[in-house]
Amino acid sequence: DLPGENTFSEYPFASAKVLVSPVARSKARGFDLHVLTKDAKQLISALRDAGAELSGEGALEAHRIEAGIAGAEYE
């Protein structure tokens, strides 16, 4: 279960903790993951192994515009 928008929930991941917060930055919706820098590579690797694709700011911006979401709303 994901937390409600503008809230955080903590989930265990390996020996780390990941904070998850849903956000509306595109039609597909999504969530932010917050993890300590020392655990980031392991989390990214696990996400990729699970089929997730990482994208850059350009892709995020294009999806935000496509969804009609104003830039200031999600910053």
Secondary structure, DSSP 8 states (H G I E B T S, - for coil): ----TT--EEEEETTEEEEEEEE-SSTT-EEEEE--HHHHHHHHHHHHHTT-----HHHHHHHHHHTT--GGG--
